[in-house]
Amino acid sequence: MIKLVFTICLVLGGSGAVLYMSKQTVDARYDELRSLKNKISKAEERAAILEAEWAYVTRPDRILTLSDRLLSMRPITADRILPLEAIPMRRTEPEVKAAQTEVVQ
């Protein structure tokens, strides 16, 4: 009889210890999950802030005022535009080789 009671107490104590260790493992996992969710929400918040900042920085009216103020660019006048005939055409491959051999000799 005493062996039976001792065996039952031992089994209950062992299962209690296993249950306690399982609970501790689950609690640690929940803490880790909570920490990861917190990090994810902070990262999403930072991403939203960066998107808003990017939208502010790349506004067309802001870019126009900055370019006018900082680049000092003016429209091209008509006298600066050349006709197509004024642009020298690219030489073909045999002409380039002939010009190179003339320079070497």
KAPEMO-V769842 format. One record per pair of residues at least 24 apart in sequence whose ideal C-beta (glycine too) atoms are under 10 Angstrom apart, sorted by sequence separation. I is the first residue (numbers start at 0). GAP is how many residues later the second one is. D is the distance in Angstrom with one decimal. If there is no record, write none. Layout:
i->I gap->GAP d->D
i->I gap->GAP d->D
This chain:
none
